[in-house]
Amino acid sequence: MDPYEELRRRAWGCNIELAKRGVVVYTFGNASAIDRDREVIAIKPSGVPYEELKPEDMVIVDLEGQVVDGQLRPSSDTKTHIVLYRHFSGIGGIAHTHSPYAVAWAQTEQDIPVLGTTHADFVAGDIPCTDVMSEEAAVVDYETETGNLIVRRFEDLSPEEIPMVLVARHGPFTWGQTPEKAVQNCVMLEELARTAAITLAIDPDTGSLQPWLVQKHFERKHGQNAYYGQSD
């Protein structure tokens, strides 16, 4: 019996959902799930097309980056995931894609401004973009330094209120309390990036949403007295 079967299946399901939602193509992107008690993650194997992916293909890796169980090589972004799991203790899953609108924003090295209430329903502020990685850092350990770029960008930000980031010249990473939520955030990030791009194409002078309205929309879904949706 596979002791990691449930973790593998959740990670596999999240990767399949990325493909189903149209935010990944061919072998680009990955999702992972963490077991905090056992300090291991399940992550997509490197270079395997989504249509060929099976639950047993998910690679189990510890937080030192060592393969614990699995026959395939883990995603090349594994070290980035590990950095985020180590620094953002409340997250249970991570997703990464090369979805076009999010990548386009990342390539401009700009934050995605909060222009309307759809954005504010999911994120309590602009979606941040990291600095561009230096050549010196990339030579040392590109994937680990990608994670470090994200962590540095969040020194004064809340990863709970803003569960997503653009890595400059690269693309989006998202996270959540569960791996399924990380995938949902990844899908929504692409939608917010697309909507912002369309808005600014129509009117480049569109300003940010008023702060009180940003807070109102975020709090009604995520605040202590949230009233959106059905109560348990």
Secondary structure, DSSP 8 states (H G I E B T S, - for coil): --TTHHHHHHHHHHHHHHHHTTS--TT--EEEEEETTTTEEEE-BTT--GGG--GGG-EEEETTS-EEE-SS-B-TTHHHHHHHHHH-TT--EEEE---HHHHHHHHHT--B---SHHHHHH-SS-B-B-----HHHHHHHHHHHHHHHHHHHTTTS-TTT--EEEETTTEEEEEESSHHHHHHHHHHHHHHHHHHHHHHHH-TT-----HHHHHHHHHHHHSTT--SS---
